Amino acid sequence: MSQTLKAIYRDGAFIPQTPCNLPDGAEVELTVHEPHVIPAKVTDPEERKRIMEELIQNMRSNPIPADAPRRFTREELHERR
């Protein structure tokens, strides 16, 4: 049986982006195609730093409340197409 799965390579591991029905410890063979990398639109280091600081400030001023009614699922946290 063969499956085609999409995955992202991060920190030395392949993270599946599509569901797979493999048991833990299953051995698989991977075929790696040319990666699709989207280049950064902002390359100026100072502008990138400003954007990151703004993002962190927004996150700090709008935290998810500890008593939020439910936790987000993995699907809700990650954009799926």
PDB file of N, CA, C and O in Angstrom, chain B, residues numbered from 101:
ATOM      1  N   MET B 101       0.849  -1.180   0.000  1.00  0.00           N
ATOM      2  CA  MET B 101       0.000   0.000   0.000  1.00  0.00           C
ATOM      3  C   MET B 101       0.890   1.238   0.000  1.00  0.00           C
ATOM      4  O   MET B 101       1.855   1.305   0.761  1.00  0.00           O
ATOM      5  N   SER B 102       0.581   2.208  -0.835  1.00  0.00           N
ATOM      6  CA  SER B 102       1.343   3.451  -0.836  1.00  0.00           C
ATOM      7  C   SER B 102       0.396   4.621  -0.642  1.00  0.00           C
ATOM      8  O   SER B 102      -0.764   4.581  -1.051  1.00  0.00           O
ATOM      9  N   GLN B 103       0.911   5.652  -0.016  1.00  0.00           N
ATOM     10  CA  GLN B 103       0.166   6.889   0.217  1.00  0.00           C
ATOM     11  C   GLN B 103       1.054   8.038  -0.203  1.00  0.00           C
ATOM     12  O   GLN B 103       2.280   7.940  -0.138  1.00  0.00           O
ATOM     13  N   THR B 104       0.446   9.116  -0.628  1.00  0.00           N
ATOM     14  CA  THR B 104       1.186  10.341  -0.874  1.00  0.00           C
ATOM     15  C   THR B 104       0.784  11.320   0.212  1.00  0.00           C
ATOM     16  O   THR B 104      -0.386  11.681   0.335  1.00  0.00           O
ATOM     17  N   LEU B 105       1.755  11.744   0.992  1.00  0.00           N
ATOM     18  CA  LEU B 105       1.510  12.660   2.106  1.00  0.00           C
ATOM     19  C   LEU B 105       2.325  13.919   1.897  1.00  0.00           C
ATOM     20  O   LEU B 105       3.423  13.875   1.342  1.00  0.00           O
ATOM     21  N   LYS B 106       1.788  15.033   2.338  1.00  0.00           N
ATOM     22  CA  LYS B 106       2.559  16.276   2.359  1.00  0.00           C
ATOM     23  C   LYS B 106       3.108  16.433   3.768  1.00  0.00           C
ATOM     24  O   LYS B 106       2.439  16.106   4.748  1.00  0.00           O
ATOM     25  N   ALA B 107       4.334  16.938   3.856  1.00  0.00           N
ATOM     26  CA  ALA B 107       4.964  17.135   5.155  1.00  0.00           C
ATOM     27  C   ALA B 107       5.877  18.344   5.090  1.00  0.00           C
ATOM     28  O   ALA B 107       6.311  18.762   4.017  1.00  0.00           O
ATOM     29  N   ILE B 108       6.158  18.895   6.260  1.00  0.00           N
ATOM     30  CA  ILE B 108       7.113  19.997   6.396  1.00  0.00           C
ATOM     31  C   ILE B 108       8.290  19.475   7.208  1.00  0.00           C
ATOM     32  O   ILE B 108       8.105  18.824   8.237  1.00  0.00           O
ATOM     33  N   TYR B 109       9.486  19.761   6.747  1.00  0.00           N
ATOM     34  CA  TYR B 109      10.694  19.350   7.457  1.00  0.00           C
ATOM     35  C   TYR B 109      11.059  20.441   8.448  1.00  0.00           C
ATOM     36  O   TYR B 109      11.324  21.575   8.046  1.00  0.00           O
ATOM     37  N   ARG B 110      11.078  20.119   9.740  1.00  0.00           N
ATOM     38  CA  ARG B 110      11.347  21.113  10.771  1.00  0.00           C
ATOM     39  C   ARG B 110      12.120  20.460  11.913  1.00  0.00           C
ATOM     40  O   ARG B 110      11.710  19.424  12.435  1.00  0.00           O
ATOM     41  N   ASP B 111      13.218  21.060  12.291  1.00  0.00           N
ATOM     42  CA  ASP B 111      14.031  20.594  13.418  1.00  0.00           C
ATOM     43  C   ASP B 111      14.392  19.114  13.304  1.00  0.00           C
ATOM     44  O   ASP B 111      14.363  18.385  14.296  1.00  0.00           O
ATOM     45  N   GLY B 112      14.731  18.676  12.094  1.00  0.00           N
ATOM     46  CA  GLY B 112      15.186  17.316  11.895  1.00  0.00           C
ATOM     47  C   GLY B 112      14.101  16.270  11.776  1.00  0.00           C
ATOM     48  O   GLY B 112      14.397  15.075  11.781  1.00  0.00           O
ATOM     49  N   ALA B 113      12.843  16.691  11.668  1.00  0.00           N
ATOM     50  CA  ALA B 113      11.741  15.727  11.561  1.00  0.00           C
ATOM     51  C   ALA B 113      10.765  16.180  10.494  1.00  0.00           C
ATOM     52  O   ALA B 113      10.610  17.376  10.248  1.00  0.00           O
ATOM     53  N   PHE B 114      10.104  15.217   9.860  1.00  0.00           N
ATOM     54  CA  PHE B 114       9.060  15.516   8.894  1.00  0.00           C
ATOM     55  C   PHE B 114       7.730  15.569   9.629  1.00  0.00           C
ATOM     56  O   PHE B 114       7.339  14.597  10.275  1.00  0.00           O
ATOM     57  N   ILE B 115       7.028  16.702   9.536  1.00  0.00           N
ATOM     58  CA  ILE B 115       5.745  16.908  10.197  1.00  0.00           C
ATOM     59  C   ILE B 115       4.651  16.737   9.150  1.00  0.00           C
ATOM     60  O   ILE B 115       4.537  17.566   8.247  1.00  0.00           O
ATOM     61  N   PRO B 116       3.833  15.669   9.250  1.00  0.00           N
ATOM     62  CA  PRO B 116       2.783  15.464   8.249  1.00  0.00           C
ATOM     63  C   PRO B 116       1.801  16.631   8.223  1.00  0.00           C
ATOM     64  O   PRO B 116       1.412  17.156   9.266  1.00  0.00           O
ATOM     65  N   GLN B 117       1.406  17.028   7.015  1.00  0.00           N
ATOM     66  CA  GLN B 117       0.420  18.087   6.834  1.00  0.00           C
ATOM     67  C   GLN B 117      -0.905  17.518   6.332  1.00  0.00           C
ATOM     68  O   GLN B 117      -1.884  18.250   6.184  1.00  0.00           O
ATOM     69  N   THR B 118      -0.933  16.233   6.075  1.00  0.00           N
ATOM     70  CA  THR B 118      -2.152  15.536   5.691  1.00  0.00           C
ATOM     71  C   THR B 118      -2.283  14.328   6.614  1.00  0.00           C
ATOM     72  O   THR B 118      -1.275  13.795   7.079  1.00  0.00           O
ATOM     73  N   PRO B 119      -3.509  13.890   6.885  1.00  0.00           N
ATOM     74  CA  PRO B 119      -3.691  12.748   7.779  1.00  0.00           C
ATOM     75  C   PRO B 119      -3.033  11.485   7.223  1.00  0.00           C
ATOM     76  O   PRO B 119      -3.017  11.265   6.011  1.00  0.00           O
ATOM     77  N   CYS B 120      -2.498  10.670   8.109  1.00  0.00           N
ATOM     78  CA  CYS B 120      -1.945   9.384   7.697  1.00  0.00           C
ATOM     79  C   CYS B 120      -2.365   8.337   8.730  1.00  0.00           C
ATOM     80  O   CYS B 120      -2.437   8.623   9.926  1.00  0.00           O
ATOM     81  N   ASN B 121      -2.635   7.154   8.264  1.00  0.00           N
ATOM     82  CA  ASN B 121      -3.092   6.084   9.143  1.00  0.00           C
ATOM     83  C   ASN B 121      -1.984   5.066   9.356  1.00  0.00           C
ATOM     84  O   ASN B 121      -2.155   3.880   9.075  1.00  0.00           O
ATOM     85  N   LEU B 122      -0.858   5.534   9.851  1.00  0.00           N
ATOM     86  CA  LEU B 122       0.278   4.660  10.103  1.00  0.00           C
ATOM     87  C   LEU B 122       0.415   4.404  11.602  1.00  0.00           C
ATOM     88  O   LEU B 122       0.216   5.315  12.406  1.00  0.00           O
ATOM     89  N   PRO B 123       0.747   3.193  11.976  1.00  0.00           N
ATOM     90  CA  PRO B 123       0.967   2.932  13.396  1.00  0.00           C
ATOM     91  C   PRO B 123       2.287   3.551  13.853  1.00  0.00           C
ATOM     92  O   PRO B 123       3.198   3.747  13.049  1.00  0.00           O
ATOM     93  N   ASP B 124       2.385   3.854  15.142  1.00  0.00           N
ATOM     94  CA  ASP B 124       3.638   4.376  15.680  1.00  0.00           C
ATOM     95  C   ASP B 124       4.766   3.396  15.380  1.00  0.00           C
ATOM     96  O   ASP B 124       4.599   2.183  15.501  1.00  0.00           O
ATOM     97  N   GLY B 125       5.897   3.930  14.995  1.00  0.00           N
ATOM     98  CA  GLY B 125       7.060   3.109  14.712  1.00  0.00           C
ATOM     99  C   GLY B 125       7.083   2.522  13.309  1.00  0.00           C
ATOM    100  O   GLY B 125       7.995   1.767  12.970  1.00  0.00           O
ATOM    101  N   ALA B 126       6.091   2.857  12.488  1.00  0.00           N
ATOM    102  CA  ALA B 126       6.062   2.328  11.116  1.00  0.00           C
ATOM    103  C   ALA B 126       7.247   2.880  10.335  1.00  0.00           C
ATOM    104  O   ALA B 126       7.549   4.071  10.411  1.00  0.00           O
ATOM    105  N   GLU B 127       7.902   2.027   9.599  1.00  0.00           N
ATOM    106  CA  GLU B 127       9.020   2.451   8.764  1.00  0.00           C
ATOM    107  C   GLU B 127       8.483   2.825   7.393  1.00  0.00           C
ATOM    108  O   GLU B 127       7.694   2.083   6.808  1.00  0.00           O
ATOM    109  N   VAL B 128       8.905   3.967   6.881  1.00  0.00           N
ATOM    110  CA  VAL B 128       8.445   4.448   5.582  1.00  0.00           C
ATOM    111  C   VAL B 128       9.646   4.826   4.727  1.00  0.00           C
ATOM    112  O   VAL B 128      10.750   5.014   5.239  1.00  0.00           O
ATOM    113  N   GLU B 129       9.427   4.933   3.452  1.00  0.00           N
ATOM    114  CA  GLU B 129      10.451   5.406   2.532  1.00  0.00           C
ATOM    115  C   GLU B 129       9.976   6.725   1.957  1.00  0.00           C
ATOM    116  O   GLU B 129       8.870   6.815   1.426  1.00  0.00           O
ATOM    117  N   LEU B 130      10.808   7.749   2.061  1.00  0.00           N
ATOM    118  CA  LEU B 130      10.427   9.087   1.604  1.00  0.00           C
ATOM    119  C   LEU B 130      11.085   9.406   0.276  1.00  0.00           C
ATOM    120  O   LEU B 130      12.250   9.081   0.051  1.00  0.00           O
ATOM    121  N   THR B 131      10.329  10.042  -0.596  1.00  0.00           N
ATOM    122  CA  THR B 131      10.866  10.604  -1.828  1.00  0.00           C
ATOM    123  C   THR B 131      10.709  12.108  -1.708  1.00  0.00           C
ATOM    124  O   THR B 131       9.589  12.612  -1.621  1.00  0.00           O
ATOM    125  N   VAL B 132      11.808  12.822  -1.702  1.00  0.00           N
ATOM    126  CA  VAL B 132      11.766  14.275  -1.510  1.00  0.00           C
ATOM    127  C   VAL B 132      11.817  14.966  -2.862  1.00  0.00           C
ATOM    128  O   VAL B 132      12.740  14.758  -3.649  1.00  0.00           O
ATOM    129  N   HIS B 133      10.803  15.795  -3.118  1.00  0.00           N
ATOM    130  CA  HIS B 133      10.760  16.601  -4.335  1.00  0.00           C
ATOM    131  C   HIS B 133      11.327  17.978  -4.004  1.00  0.00           C
ATOM    132  O   HIS B 133      11.531  18.312  -2.838  1.00  0.00           O
ATOM    133  N   GLU B 134      11.571  18.749  -5.017  1.00  0.00           N
ATOM    134  CA  GLU B 134      12.094  20.103  -4.822  1.00  0.00           C
ATOM    135  C   GLU B 134      11.216  20.853  -3.828  1.00  0.00           C
ATOM    136  O   GLU B 134      10.008  20.955  -4.041  1.00  0.00           O
ATOM    137  N   PRO B 135      11.794  21.386  -2.740  1.00  0.00           N
ATOM    138  CA  PRO B 135      10.970  22.111  -1.761  1.00  0.00           C
ATOM    139  C   PRO B 135      10.416  23.408  -2.331  1.00  0.00           C
ATOM    140  O   PRO B 135      11.040  24.067  -3.162  1.00  0.00           O
ATOM    141  N   HIS B 136       9.239  23.747  -1.863  1.00  0.00           N
ATOM    142  CA  HIS B 136       8.598  25.001  -2.262  1.00  0.00           C
ATOM    143  C   HIS B 136       8.800  25.998  -1.123  1.00  0.00           C
ATOM    144  O   HIS B 136       8.119  25.928  -0.100  1.00  0.00           O
ATOM    145  N   VAL B 137       9.726  26.913  -1.306  1.00  0.00           N
ATOM    146  CA  VAL B 137      10.045  27.909  -0.286  1.00  0.00           C
ATOM    147  C   VAL B 137       9.589  29.271  -0.784  1.00  0.00           C
ATOM    148  O   VAL B 137       9.958  29.703  -1.876  1.00  0.00           O
ATOM    149  N   ILE B 138       8.789  29.937   0.026  1.00  0.00           N
ATOM    150  CA  ILE B 138       8.313  31.271  -0.329  1.00  0.00           C
ATOM    151  C   ILE B 138       9.318  32.284   0.224  1.00  0.00           C
ATOM    152  O   ILE B 138       9.528  32.335   1.436  1.00  0.00           O
ATOM    153  N   PRO B 139       9.936  33.085  -0.634  1.00  0.00           N
ATOM    154  CA  PRO B 139      10.906  34.061  -0.152  1.00  0.00           C
ATOM    155  C   PRO B 139      10.230  35.154   0.678  1.00  0.00           C
ATOM    156  O   PRO B 139       9.077  35.515   0.445  1.00  0.00           O
ATOM    157  N   ALA B 140      10.966  35.657   1.629  1.00  0.00           N
ATOM    158  CA  ALA B 140      10.449  36.730   2.484  1.00  0.00           C
ATOM    159  C   ALA B 140      10.213  37.981   1.648  1.00  0.00           C
ATOM    160  O   ALA B 140      11.026  38.331   0.792  1.00  0.00           O
ATOM    161  N   LYS B 141       9.087  38.654   1.905  1.00  0.00           N
ATOM    162  CA  LYS B 141       8.795  39.891   1.189  1.00  0.00           C
ATOM    163  C   LYS B 141       9.596  41.055   1.755  1.00  0.00           C
ATOM    164  O   LYS B 141       9.947  41.990   1.036  1.00  0.00           O
ATOM    165  N   VAL B 142       9.881  40.986   3.050  1.00  0.00           N
ATOM    166  CA  VAL B 142      10.649  42.045   3.711  1.00  0.00           C
ATOM    167  C   VAL B 142      12.040  41.492   4.000  1.00  0.00           C
ATOM    168  O   VAL B 142      12.182  40.512   4.730  1.00  0.00           O
ATOM    169  N   THR B 143      13.056  42.114   3.434  1.00  0.00           N
ATOM    170  CA  THR B 143      14.417  41.634   3.629  1.00  0.00           C
ATOM    171  C   THR B 143      15.273  42.582   4.467  1.00  0.00           C
ATOM    172  O   THR B 143      16.345  42.193   4.931  1.00  0.00           O
ATOM    173  N   ASP B 144      14.823  43.804   4.664  1.00  0.00           N
ATOM    174  CA  ASP B 144      15.578  44.767   5.463  1.00  0.00           C
ATOM    175  C   ASP B 144      15.555  44.329   6.925  1.00  0.00           C
ATOM    176  O   ASP B 144      14.473  44.192   7.496  1.00  0.00           O
ATOM    177  N   PRO B 145      16.719  44.103   7.553  1.00  0.00           N
ATOM    178  CA  PRO B 145      16.761  43.625   8.938  1.00  0.00           C
ATOM    179  C   PRO B 145      16.039  44.538   9.933  1.00  0.00           C
ATOM    180  O   PRO B 145      15.389  44.054  10.859  1.00  0.00           O
ATOM    181  N   GLU B 146      16.150  45.836   9.747  1.00  0.00           N
ATOM    182  CA  GLU B 146      15.492  46.765  10.672  1.00  0.00           C
ATOM    183  C   GLU B 146      13.969  46.695  10.541  1.00  0.00           C
ATOM    184  O   GLU B 146      13.256  46.750  11.543  1.00  0.00           O
ATOM    185  N   GLU B 147      13.477  46.576   9.328  1.00  0.00           N
ATOM    186  CA  GLU B 147      12.036  46.461   9.108  1.00  0.00           C
ATOM    187  C   GLU B 147      11.516  45.138   9.667  1.00  0.00           C
ATOM    188  O   GLU B 147      10.439  45.096  10.261  1.00  0.00           O
ATOM    189  N   ARG B 148      12.277  44.059   9.481  1.00  0.00           N
ATOM    190  CA  ARG B 148      11.886  42.759  10.039  1.00  0.00           C
ATOM    191  C   ARG B 148      11.833  42.823  11.563  1.00  0.00           C
ATOM    192  O   ARG B 148      10.932  42.260  12.184  1.00  0.00           O
ATOM    193  N   LYS B 149      12.800  43.511  12.157  1.00  0.00           N
ATOM    194  CA  LYS B 149      12.825  43.656  13.616  1.00  0.00           C
ATOM    195  C   LYS B 149      11.602  44.447  14.089  1.00  0.00           C
ATOM    196  O   LYS B 149      10.976  44.086  15.086  1.00  0.00           O
ATOM    197  N   ARG B 150      11.261  45.524  13.377  1.00  0.00           N
ATOM    198  CA  ARG B 150      10.100  46.329  13.745  1.00  0.00           C
ATOM    199  C   ARG B 150       8.810  45.513  13.649  1.00  0.00           C
ATOM    200  O   ARG B 150       7.951  45.600  14.527  1.00  0.00           O
ATOM    201  N   ILE B 151       8.676  44.726  12.589  1.00  0.00           N
ATOM    202  CA  ILE B 151       7.490  43.887  12.417  1.00  0.00           C
ATOM    203  C   ILE B 151       7.389  42.862  13.541  1.00  0.00           C
ATOM    204  O   ILE B 151       6.305  42.645  14.083  1.00  0.00           O
ATOM    205  N   MET B 152       8.499  42.234  13.896  1.00  0.00           N
ATOM    206  CA  MET B 152       8.490  41.235  14.966  1.00  0.00           C
ATOM    207  C   MET B 152       8.124  41.863  16.301  1.00  0.00           C
ATOM    208  O   MET B 152       7.346  41.286  17.062  1.00  0.00           O
ATOM    209  N   GLU B 153       8.672  43.032  16.596  1.00  0.00           N
ATOM    210  CA  GLU B 153       8.332  43.717  17.850  1.00  0.00           C
ATOM    211  C   GLU B 153       6.853  44.084  17.896  1.00  0.00           C
ATOM    212  O   GLU B 153       6.215  43.969  18.942  1.00  0.00           O
ATOM    213  N   GLU B 154       6.306  44.524  16.762  1.00  0.00           N
ATOM    214  CA  GLU B 154       4.887  44.850  16.686  1.00  0.00           C
ATOM    215  C   GLU B 154       4.028  43.601  16.898  1.00  0.00           C
ATOM    216  O   GLU B 154       3.013  43.649  17.592  1.00  0.00           O
ATOM    217  N   LEU B 155       4.435  42.505  16.307  1.00  0.00           N
ATOM    218  CA  LEU B 155       3.710  41.245  16.469  1.00  0.00           C
ATOM    219  C   LEU B 155       3.713  40.796  17.927  1.00  0.00           C
ATOM    220  O   LEU B 155       2.678  40.398  18.462  1.00  0.00           O
ATOM    221  N   ILE B 156       4.864  40.860  18.560  1.00  0.00           N
ATOM    222  CA  ILE B 156       4.970  40.458  19.976  1.00  0.00           C
ATOM    223  C   ILE B 156       4.125  41.361  20.853  1.00  0.00           C
ATOM    224  O   ILE B 156       3.456  40.882  21.769  1.00  0.00           O
ATOM    225  N   GLN B 157       4.142  42.644  20.591  1.00  0.00           N
ATOM    226  CA  GLN B 157       3.321  43.588  21.363  1.00  0.00           C
ATOM    227  C   GLN B 157       1.833  43.264  21.204  1.00  0.00           C
ATOM    228  O   GLN B 157       1.086  43.273  22.183  1.00  0.00           O
ATOM    229  N   ASN B 158       1.406  42.980  19.972  1.00  0.00           N
ATOM    230  CA  ASN B 158       0.003  42.615  19.738  1.00  0.00           C
ATOM    231  C   ASN B 158      -0.369  41.337  20.469  1.00  0.00           C
ATOM    232  O   ASN B 158      -1.464  41.239  21.021  1.00  0.00           O
ATOM    233  N   MET B 159       0.517  40.366  20.481  1.00  0.00           N
ATOM    234  CA  MET B 159       0.243  39.103  21.174  1.00  0.00           C
ATOM    235  C   MET B 159       0.135  39.330  22.685  1.00  0.00           C
ATOM    236  O   MET B 159      -0.723  38.746  23.348  1.00  0.00           O
ATOM    237  N   ARG B 160       0.997  40.167  23.212  1.00  0.00           N
ATOM    238  CA  ARG B 160       0.962  40.441  24.657  1.00  0.00           C
ATOM    239  C   ARG B 160      -0.280  41.229  25.066  1.00  0.00           C
ATOM    240  O   ARG B 160      -0.803  41.038  26.164  1.00  0.00           O
ATOM    241  N   SER B 161      -0.750  42.104  24.195  1.00  0.00           N
ATOM    242  CA  SER B 161      -1.917  42.907  24.555  1.00  0.00           C
ATOM    243  C   SER B 161      -3.241  42.200  24.244  1.00  0.00           C
ATOM    244  O   SER B 161      -4.305  42.690  24.622  1.00  0.00           O
ATOM    245  N   ASN B 162      -3.182  41.061  23.563  1.00  0.00           N
ATOM    246  CA  ASN B 162      -4.391  40.294  23.249  1.00  0.00           C
ATOM    247  C   ASN B 162      -4.188  38.806  23.538  1.00  0.00           C
ATOM    248  O   ASN B 162      -4.319  37.989  22.627  1.00  0.00           O
ATOM    249  N   PRO B 163      -3.872  38.431  24.786  1.00  0.00           N
ATOM    250  CA  PRO B 163      -3.626  37.014  25.075  1.00  0.00           C
ATOM    251  C   PRO B 163      -4.922  36.203  25.058  1.00  0.00           C
ATOM    252  O   PRO B 163      -6.012  36.751  25.226  1.00  0.00           O
ATOM    253  N   ILE B 164      -4.790  34.907  24.856  1.00  0.00           N
ATOM    254  CA  ILE B 164      -5.940  34.017  24.976  1.00  0.00           C
ATOM    255  C   ILE B 164      -6.196  33.846  26.470  1.00  0.00           C
ATOM    256  O   ILE B 164      -5.294  33.439  27.202  1.00  0.00           O
ATOM    257  N   PRO B 165      -7.405  34.149  26.936  1.00  0.00           N
ATOM    258  CA  PRO B 165      -7.691  34.054  28.364  1.00  0.00           C
ATOM    259  C   PRO B 165      -7.506  32.635  28.893  1.00  0.00           C
ATOM    260  O   PRO B 165      -7.796  31.666  28.191  1.00  0.00           O
ATOM    261  N   ALA B 166      -7.023  32.511  30.130  1.00  0.00           N
ATOM    262  CA  ALA B 166      -6.824  31.200  30.745  1.00  0.00           C
ATOM    263  C   ALA B 166      -8.141  30.455  30.884  1.00  0.00           C
ATOM    264  O   ALA B 166      -8.162  29.225  30.853  1.00  0.00           O
ATOM    265  N   ASP B 167      -9.244  31.187  31.037  1.00  0.00           N
ATOM    266  CA  ASP B 167     -10.549  30.540  31.196  1.00  0.00           C
ATOM    267  C   ASP B 167     -11.321  30.484  29.873  1.00  0.00           C
ATOM    268  O   ASP B 167     -12.552  30.459  29.867  1.00  0.00           O
ATOM    269  N   ALA B 168     -10.593  30.465  28.763  1.00  0.00           N
ATOM    270  CA  ALA B 168     -11.247  30.376  27.444  1.00  0.00           C
ATOM    271  C   ALA B 168     -12.119  29.120  27.423  1.00  0.00           C
ATOM    272  O   ALA B 168     -11.769  28.118  28.046  1.00  0.00           O
ATOM    273  N   PRO B 169     -13.253  29.163  26.711  1.00  0.00           N
ATOM    274  CA  PRO B 169     -14.202  28.058  26.765  1.00  0.00           C
ATOM    275  C   PRO B 169     -13.682  26.724  26.243  1.00  0.00           C
ATOM    276  O   PRO B 169     -14.202  25.680  26.635  1.00  0.00           O
ATOM    277  N   ARG B 170     -12.685  26.720  25.383  1.00  0.00           N
ATOM    278  CA  ARG B 170     -12.153  25.453  24.861  1.00  0.00           C
ATOM    279  C   ARG B 170     -10.759  25.677  24.308  1.00  0.00           C
ATOM    280  O   ARG B 170     -10.334  26.810  24.085  1.00  0.00           O
ATOM    281  N   ARG B 171     -10.075  24.604  24.097  1.00  0.00           N
ATOM    282  CA  ARG B 171      -8.755  24.674  23.467  1.00  0.00           C
ATOM    283  C   ARG B 171      -8.919  24.541  21.963  1.00  0.00           C
ATOM    284  O   ARG B 171      -9.847  23.893  21.480  1.00  0.00           O
ATOM    285  N   PHE B 172      -8.010  25.160  21.232  1.00  0.00           N
ATOM    286  CA  PHE B 172      -8.036  25.056  19.780  1.00  0.00           C
ATOM    287  C   PHE B 172      -7.469  23.708  19.354  1.00  0.00           C
ATOM    288  O   PHE B 172      -6.542  23.190  19.976  1.00  0.00           O
ATOM    289  N   THR B 173      -8.033  23.147  18.290  1.00  0.00           N
ATOM    290  CA  THR B 173      -7.499  21.913  17.735  1.00  0.00           C
ATOM    291  C   THR B 173      -6.318  22.250  16.836  1.00  0.00           C
ATOM    292  O   THR B 173      -6.115  23.410  16.480  1.00  0.00           O
ATOM    293  N   ARG B 174      -5.542  21.239  16.472  1.00  0.00           N
ATOM    294  CA  ARG B 174      -4.410  21.451  15.573  1.00  0.00           C
ATOM    295  C   ARG B 174      -4.897  22.012  14.238  1.00  0.00           C
ATOM    296  O   ARG B 174      -4.262  22.894  13.660  1.00  0.00           O
ATOM    297  N   GLU B 175      -6.029  21.495  13.753  1.00  0.00           N
ATOM    298  CA  GLU B 175      -6.591  21.973  12.495  1.00  0.00           C
ATOM    299  C   GLU B 175      -6.957  23.452  12.571  1.00  0.00           C
ATOM    300  O   GLU B 175      -6.763  24.186  11.603  1.00  0.00           O
ATOM    301  N   GLU B 176      -7.481  23.893  13.705  1.00  0.00           N
ATOM    302  CA  GLU B 176      -7.881  25.295  13.863  1.00  0.00           C
ATOM    303  C   GLU B 176      -6.661  26.210  13.969  1.00  0.00           C
ATOM    304  O   GLU B 176      -6.719  27.370  13.559  1.00  0.00           O
ATOM    305  N   LEU B 177      -5.569  25.701  14.510  1.00  0.00           N
ATOM    306  CA  LEU B 177      -4.376  26.526  14.688  1.00  0.00           C
ATOM    307  C   LEU B 177      -3.549  26.655  13.402  1.00  0.00           C
ATOM    308  O   LEU B 177      -2.807  27.623  13.237  1.00  0.00           O
ATOM    309  N   HIS B 178      -3.675  25.695  12.506  1.00  0.00           N
ATOM    310  CA  HIS B 178      -2.866  25.693  11.287  1.00  0.00           C
ATOM    311  C   HIS B 178      -3.764  25.834  10.077  1.00  0.00           C
ATOM    312  O   HIS B 178      -4.758  25.121   9.939  1.00  0.00           O
ATOM    313  N   GLU B 179      -3.410  26.748   9.212  1.00  0.00           N
ATOM    314  CA  GLU B 179      -4.179  26.972   7.990  1.00  0.00           C
ATOM    315  C   GLU B 179      -4.124  25.734   7.112  1.00  0.00           C
ATOM    316  O   GLU B 179      -3.048  25.208   6.831  1.00  0.00           O
ATOM    317  N   ARG B 180      -5.277  25.279   6.686  1.00  0.00           N
ATOM    318  CA  ARG B 180      -5.352  24.114   5.798  1.00  0.00           C
ATOM    319  C   ARG B 180      -6.004  24.536   4.495  1.00  0.00           C
ATOM    320  O   ARG B 180      -6.941  25.334   4.495  1.00  0.00           O
ATOM    321  N   ARG B 181      -5.516  24.009   3.394  1.00  0.00           N
ATOM    322  CA  ARG B 181      -6.098  24.322   2.082  1.00  0.00           C
ATOM    323  C   ARG B 181      -6.546  23.057   1.434  1.00  0.00           C
ATOM    324  O   ARG B 181      -7.067  23.085   0.319  1.00  0.00           O
TER     325      ARG B 181
END
